[in-house]
Amino acid sequence: MAVTNVVPIRGKYSAAGAGGFAFVTGTIALDGAGATTVDLAAQGLTSVTGALVCLNTASALGDLAEDVTVSWATTVVSFWPNKNTGGTDPTLVASDSTLTVSYLAWGPT
């Protein structure tokens, strides 16, 4: 995992009380074995209240496009890769992708 930025927010715009609120951005390579997880406690978050994810690739994915969804619990964010089963069948199944994703997560500190 390569965390690229932690942006703390304090003062009247903080929704988290005295501890504050932070945004964490980073990139991570999917491990190809189901969900790939990252624990953001080391970056100062006490819980994750939201997250976004996108594929980080410069090349076209072609007919069998990849998709990544995100979920979170406490300070752990999970990235779930999916792929299309065929060019004419839009059904998504678990992917063994090792693509890199970029993410933005936020929560109280």
Backbone as a printed PyTorch tensor [residue, N CA C, xyz], in Angstrom:
tensor([[[  0.8390,  -1.1680,   0.0000],
         [  0.0000,   0.0000,   0.0000],
         [  0.8850,   1.2320,   0.0000]],

        [[  0.5000,   2.1940,  -0.7900],
         [  1.2280,   3.4540,  -0.8230],
         [  0.2540,   4.5820,  -0.5160]],

        [[  0.2040,   5.0150,   0.7250],
         [ -0.6540,   6.1350,   1.0830],
         [  0.0320,   7.3920,   0.6040]],

        [[ -0.6870,   8.1920,  -0.1780],
         [ -0.0740,   9.3720,  -0.7470],
         [ -0.4250,  10.6480,  -0.0040]],

        [[ -1.4970,  10.6630,   0.7760],
         [ -1.8710,  11.9010,   1.4210],
         [ -2.8580,  11.6500,   2.5530]],

        [[ -2.7030,  12.3740,   3.6530],
         [ -3.6700,  12.4030,   4.7370],
         [ -3.9750,  13.8640,   4.9860]],

        [[ -5.2400,  14.2470,   4.8360],
         [ -5.6410,  15.6370,   5.0020],
         [ -6.5350,  15.7530,   6.2280]],

        [[ -6.0240,  16.2960,   7.3450],
         [ -6.8670,  16.4630,   8.5300],
         [ -7.7490,  17.7000,   8.4080]],

        [[ -8.9440,  17.6160,   8.9730],
         [ -9.8720,  18.7510,   9.0080],
         [-10.2380,  18.9690,  10.4670]],

        [[-10.0110,  20.1590,  10.9600],
         [-10.3090,  20.4720,  12.3460],
         [-11.1150,  21.7720,  12.4000]],

        [[-11.6980,  22.0500,  13.5530],
         [-12.4140,  23.3150,  13.7200],
         [-13.8810,  23.1880,  13.3900]],

        [[-14.4810,  24.2860,  12.9710],
         [-15.9340,  24.3250,  12.8200],
         [-16.4610,  23.4160,  11.7130]],

        [[-15.5930,  22.9780,  10.7870],
         [-16.0450,  22.1000,   9.7180],
         [-15.9350,  20.6280,  10.0720]],

        [[-15.4130,  20.3230,  11.2450],
         [-15.2350,  18.9410,  11.6610],
         [-16.5530,  18.3320,  12.1100]],

        [[-16.8680,  17.1690,  11.5690],
         [-18.0800,  16.4540,  11.9700],
         [-17.7750,  15.4160,  13.0350]],

        [[-16.5380,  15.3370,  13.4660],
         [-16.1320,  14.2570,  14.3570],
         [-15.8420,  14.7120,  15.7800]],

        [[-16.1280,  15.9430,  16.1000],
         [-15.8800,  16.4070,  17.4570],
         [-14.4370,  16.8380,  17.6420]],

        [[-13.9180,  16.6840,  18.8600],
         [-12.6010,  17.2000,  19.2130],
         [-11.4690,  16.5390,  18.4340]],

        [[-11.6350,  15.2740,  18.0710],
         [-10.5590,  14.5630,  17.3920],
         [-10.3340,  15.0070,  15.9710]],

        [[-11.3500,  15.5010,  15.3130],
         [-11.2230,  15.9390,  13.9380],
         [-11.6650,  14.8840,  12.9420]],

        [[-11.3550,  15.1310,  11.6970],
         [-11.8210,  14.3360,  10.5750],
         [-10.6960,  14.3540,   9.5510]],

        [[-10.4780,  13.2810,   8.8140],
         [ -9.4000,  13.2500,   7.8290],
         [ -9.8120,  12.5060,   6.5720]],

        [[ -9.1910,  12.8990,   5.4730],
         [ -9.3010,  12.2010,   4.1960],
         [ -7.9760,  11.5070,   3.9410]],

        [[ -8.0140,  10.2540,   3.5000],
         [ -6.7990,   9.4920,   3.2030],
         [ -6.8900,   9.0400,   1.7510]],

        [[ -5.8420,   9.2950,   0.9700],
         [ -5.7990,   8.8250,  -0.4110],
         [ -4.6430,   7.8590,  -0.5610]],

        [[ -4.7460,   6.9720,  -1.5270],
         [ -3.6550,   6.0420,  -1.7690],
         [ -3.9010,   5.1750,  -2.9770]],

        [[ -2.9500,   4.3030,  -3.2520],
         [ -3.0640,   3.3090,  -4.3100],
         [ -2.6810,   1.9600,  -3.7160]],

        [[ -3.2480,   0.9150,  -4.2840],
         [ -2.9260,  -0.4400,  -3.8310],
         [ -3.1470,  -1.3960,  -5.0050]],

        [[ -2.2670,  -2.3810,  -5.1390],
         [ -2.4350,  -3.4130,  -6.1620],
         [ -3.3720,  -4.4890,  -5.6250]],

        [[ -4.3650,  -4.8580,  -6.4110],
         [ -5.2570,  -5.9430,  -6.0220],
         [ -4.4530,  -7.2340,  -5.9530]],

        [[ -4.7700,  -8.0970,  -4.9930],
         [ -3.9390,  -9.2940,  -4.7950],
         [ -4.3700, -10.4920,  -5.6310]],

        [[ -5.4690, -10.3980,  -6.3740],
         [ -5.8920, -11.4750,  -7.2600],
         [ -6.5770, -12.6330,  -6.5510]],

        [[ -6.8490, -12.4950,  -5.2590],
         [ -7.4500, -13.5920,  -4.4850],
         [ -8.7070, -13.1220,  -3.7540]],

        [[ -9.5990, -12.4610,  -4.4630],
         [-10.8160, -11.9520,  -3.8270],
         [-10.6130, -10.5280,  -3.3690]],

        [[-11.1680, -10.2080,  -2.1990],
         [-11.0690,  -8.8400,  -1.6970],
         [ -9.6370,  -8.5240,  -1.2560]],

        [[ -9.1900,  -7.3150,  -1.5790],
         [ -7.9210,  -6.7890,  -1.1020],
         [ -8.2600,  -5.7460,  -0.0470]],

        [[ -7.6000,  -5.8000,   1.1020],
         [ -7.9530,  -4.8920,   2.1940],
         [ -6.7860,  -3.9980,   2.5770]],

        [[ -7.1290,  -2.8560,   3.1520],
         [ -6.1470,  -1.9380,   3.7060],
         [ -6.7190,  -1.3950,   5.0170]],

        [[ -5.9010,  -1.4080,   6.0740],
         [ -6.3180,  -0.8960,   7.3750],
         [ -5.7740,   0.5240,   7.5270]],

        [[ -6.6720,   1.4850,   7.7020],
         [ -6.2790,   2.8880,   7.7520],
         [ -6.0940,   3.4210,   9.1700]],

        [[ -6.0590,   2.5420,  10.1630],
         [ -5.8310,   2.9770,  11.5450],
         [ -4.4610,   3.6390,  11.6860]],

        [[ -3.4630,   3.1330,  10.9820],
         [ -2.1180,   3.7000,  11.0750],
         [ -2.0540,   5.1270,  10.5240]],

        [[ -3.0280,   5.4920,   9.6880],
         [ -3.0800,   6.8430,   9.1490],
         [ -3.9010,   7.7700,  10.0440]],

        [[ -4.3280,   7.2760,  11.2060],
         [ -5.0030,   8.1220,  12.1750],
         [ -6.5140,   8.0430,  12.2030]],

        [[ -7.1240,   7.2720,  11.3170],
         [ -8.5860,   7.1610,  11.3400],
         [ -9.0150,   6.2280,  12.4700]],

        [[-10.0640,   6.6070,  13.1880],
         [-10.6230,   5.7330,  14.2210],
         [-11.7520,   4.8910,  13.6610]],

        [[-12.3180,   5.3080,  12.5400],
         [-13.2850,   4.5220,  11.7710],
         [-13.3680,   5.1310,  10.3830]],

        [[-13.8550,   4.3520,   9.4320],
         [-14.0620,   4.8410,   8.0700],
         [-15.5570,   5.0790,   7.9140]],

        [[-15.9260,   6.2760,   7.4560],
         [-17.3420,   6.5850,   7.2450],
         [-17.7090,   6.6570,   5.7700]],

        [[-16.7200,   6.5800,   4.8830],
         [-16.9940,   6.5570,   3.4550],
         [-15.7260,   6.2980,   2.6680]],

        [[-15.8870,   5.8150,   1.4410],
         [-14.7270,   5.5380,   0.5920],
         [-15.1430,   5.5050,  -0.8730]],

        [[-14.2070,   5.8530,  -1.7390],
         [-14.3710,   5.7870,  -3.1870],
         [-13.1880,   5.0130,  -3.7560]],

        [[-13.3900,   4.3450,  -4.8770],
         [-12.3070,   3.6010,  -5.5130],
         [-12.4390,   3.7130,  -7.0290]],

        [[-11.3050,   3.7120,  -7.7280],
         [-11.3220,   3.6680,  -9.1930],
         [-10.0980,   2.9020,  -9.6750]],

        [[-10.2260,   2.2910, -10.8450],
         [ -9.0930,   1.5920, -11.4430],
         [ -8.0330,   2.6090, -11.8430]],

        [[ -6.7900,   2.2640, -11.6670],
         [ -5.6750,   3.1370, -11.9830],
         [ -4.8810,   2.4720, -13.1010]],

        [[ -5.3160,   2.6920, -14.3450],
         [ -4.6580,   2.0630, -15.4880],
         [ -4.6160,   3.0330, -16.6610]],

        [[ -3.5740,   2.9400, -17.4380],
         [ -3.4270,   3.7980, -18.6080],
         [ -3.8050,   3.0690, -19.8930]],

        [[ -4.1320,   1.7750, -19.7970],
         [ -4.4550,   1.0140, -20.9990],
         [ -5.9310,   0.6320, -21.0130]],

        [[ -6.4490,   0.4380, -22.2060],
         [ -7.8470,   0.0330, -22.3640],
         [ -8.0420,  -1.3710, -21.8080]],

        [[ -9.1670,  -1.5980, -21.1660],
         [ -9.4330,  -2.8970, -20.5580],
         [-10.0180,  -3.9030, -21.5400]],

        [[-10.4620,  -3.4300, -22.7070],
         [-10.9670,  -4.3390, -23.7230],
         [-12.3790,  -4.8220, -23.4400]],

        [[-12.7420,  -5.9320, -24.0720],
         [-14.0980,  -6.4630, -24.0090],
         [-14.4610,  -6.9960, -22.6200]],

        [[-13.5090,  -7.5850, -21.9320],
         [-13.7770,  -8.1480, -20.6080],
         [-13.4260,  -7.1310, -19.5330]],

        [[-14.2230,  -6.1030, -19.4540],
         [-13.9400,  -4.9900, -18.5500],
         [-13.9460,  -5.4180, -17.0830]],

        [[-13.1300,  -4.7630, -16.3120],
         [-13.0410,  -4.9690, -14.8710],
         [-13.8870,  -3.9200, -14.1550]],

        [[-14.3230,  -4.2690, -12.9620],
         [-15.0860,  -3.3780, -12.1100],
         [-14.5750,  -3.5930, -10.6900]],

        [[-14.5310,  -2.5450,  -9.8870],
         [-14.1050,  -2.6770,  -8.4960],
         [-15.1340,  -1.9810,  -7.6210]],

        [[-15.5900,  -2.6790,  -6.5890],
         [-16.4690,  -2.0720,  -5.6020],
         [-15.7130,  -1.9700,  -4.2860]],

        [[-16.2420,  -1.1700,  -3.3710],
         [-15.5600,  -0.9220,  -2.1050],
         [-16.5400,  -1.0840,  -0.9500]],

        [[-16.0430,  -1.6220,   0.1490],
         [-16.8350,  -1.6940,   1.3820],
         [-15.8910,  -1.3960,   2.5410]],

        [[-16.4560,  -1.1040,   3.7110],
         [-15.6130,  -0.7890,   4.8560],
         [-16.2900,  -1.2080,   6.1490]],

        [[-15.4490,  -1.4970,   7.1350],
         [-15.8940,  -1.8200,   8.4910],
         [-14.7940,  -1.3490,   9.4290]],

        [[-15.1540,  -0.6260,  10.4460],
         [-14.2110,   0.0310,  11.3700],
         [-13.1650,   0.7960,  10.5640]],

        [[-11.8890,   0.4380,  10.6320],
         [-10.8500,   1.1630,   9.8890],
         [-10.3600,   0.3990,   8.6600]],

        [[-10.9900,  -0.7190,   8.3320],
         [-10.5590,  -1.5530,   7.2050],
         [-11.4260,  -1.2910,   5.9780]],

        [[-10.7630,  -0.9800,   4.8630],
         [-11.4420,  -0.7860,   3.5820],
         [-11.1300,  -2.0020,   2.7110]],

        [[-12.1700,  -2.5660,   2.0750],
         [-12.0080,  -3.7410,   1.2150],
         [-12.3510,  -3.3900,  -0.2210]],

        [[-11.5270,  -3.8320,  -1.1480],
         [-11.7380,  -3.6110,  -2.5780],
         [-12.0790,  -4.9450,  -3.2160]],

        [[-13.2240,  -5.0140,  -3.9080],
         [-13.7470,  -6.2580,  -4.4810],
         [-13.7200,  -6.1620,  -6.0030]],

        [[-12.7720,  -6.8420,  -6.6810],
         [-12.7290,  -6.7990,  -8.1400],
         [-13.7410,  -7.7690,  -8.7610]],

        [[-14.3420,  -7.3220,  -9.8440],
         [-15.2930,  -8.1270, -10.6130],
         [-14.9290,  -8.0150, -12.0820]],

        [[-15.3830,  -8.9920, -12.8600],
         [-15.1670,  -8.9310, -14.3050],
         [-16.4130,  -9.4190, -15.0220]],

        [[-16.5160,  -9.0260, -16.2710],
         [-17.5930,  -9.4370, -17.1570],
         [-17.3270, -10.8880, -17.5730]],

        [[-18.3730, -11.7250, -17.5950],
         [-18.1830, -13.1300, -17.9580],
         [-18.0080, -13.3410, -19.4560]],

        [[-18.3820, -12.3670, -20.2670],
         [-18.2210, -12.5010, -21.7040],
         [-18.6150, -11.2210, -22.4010]],

        [[-18.2100, -11.1030, -23.6500],
         [-18.4720,  -9.8800, -24.3990],
         [-19.9370,  -9.5260, -24.5430]],

        [[-20.8110, -10.5200, -24.6280],
         [-22.2300, -10.2280, -24.8050],
         [-23.0410, -10.4870, -23.5460]],

        [[-22.3990, -10.9560, -22.4760],
         [-23.0770, -11.2590, -21.2170],
         [-22.5870, -10.2880, -20.1520]],

        [[-23.4260,  -9.3750, -19.6830],
         [-22.9630,  -8.3760, -18.7170],
         [-22.9030,  -8.8660, -17.2690]],

        [[-23.0010, -10.1800, -17.0400],
         [-22.9580, -10.7130, -15.6900],
         [-21.5640, -10.5320, -15.0920]],

        [[-21.5020,  -9.9940, -13.8710],
         [-20.2260,  -9.8150, -13.1970],
         [-19.9490, -10.9870, -12.2550]],

        [[-18.6970, -11.4510, -12.2450],
         [-18.2520, -12.5090, -11.3300],
         [-16.9660, -12.0280, -10.6680]],

        [[-16.5650, -12.6890,  -9.5850],
         [-15.3270, -12.3330,  -8.9030],
         [-14.1500, -12.4240,  -9.8660]],

        [[-13.2590, -11.4800,  -9.7570],
         [-12.1080, -11.4040, -10.6490],
         [-10.8210, -11.7490,  -9.9090]],

        [[ -9.8470, -12.2760, -10.6450],
         [ -8.5240, -12.5240, -10.0830],
         [ -7.5480, -11.4180, -10.4950]],

        [[ -8.0790, -10.2370, -10.7160],
         [ -7.3040,  -9.1060, -11.2070],
         [ -6.2040,  -8.6880, -10.2360]],

        [[ -5.0800,  -8.2630, -10.8060],
         [ -3.9960,  -7.6840, -10.0170],
         [ -3.7490,  -6.2360, -10.4500]],

        [[ -4.7740,  -5.6000, -11.0110],
         [ -4.6730,  -4.2000, -11.3890],
         [ -4.4710,  -3.3420, -10.1390]],

        [[ -4.0310,  -2.1200, -10.3460],
         [ -3.8710,  -1.1670,  -9.2530],
         [ -5.1010,  -0.2710,  -9.1860]],

        [[ -5.5400,   0.0320,  -7.9610],
         [ -6.6610,   0.9470,  -7.7740],
         [ -6.2010,   2.1390,  -6.9440]],

        [[ -6.8650,   3.2590,  -7.1560],
         [ -6.6770,   4.4510,  -6.3340],
         [ -7.9050,   4.5880,  -5.4500]],

        [[ -7.7090,   5.1020,  -4.2300],
         [ -8.8470,   5.2330,  -3.3310],
         [ -8.7840,   6.5220,  -2.5400]],

        [[ -9.9530,   6.9260,  -2.0830],
         [-10.1300,   8.0410,  -1.1630],
         [-11.0460,   7.5320,  -0.0660]],

        [[-10.6090,   7.6210,   1.1780],
         [-11.4230,   7.2040,   2.3110],
         [-11.4340,   8.3440,   3.3280]],

        [[-12.4800,   8.4090,   4.1550],
         [-12.5610,   9.4670,   5.1430],
         [-13.2320,   8.9810,   6.4040]],

        [[-12.9550,   9.6820,   7.4920],
         [-13.5570,   9.3390,   8.7700],
         [-12.9580,  10.1460,   9.8940]],

        [[-13.4720,   9.9360,  11.1190],
         [-12.9670,  10.6640,  12.2740],
         [-11.5740,  10.1870,  12.6940]],

        [[-10.8340,  11.1260,  13.3040],
         [ -9.4900,  10.8060,  13.7830],
         [ -9.4680,  10.7950,  15.3070]]])
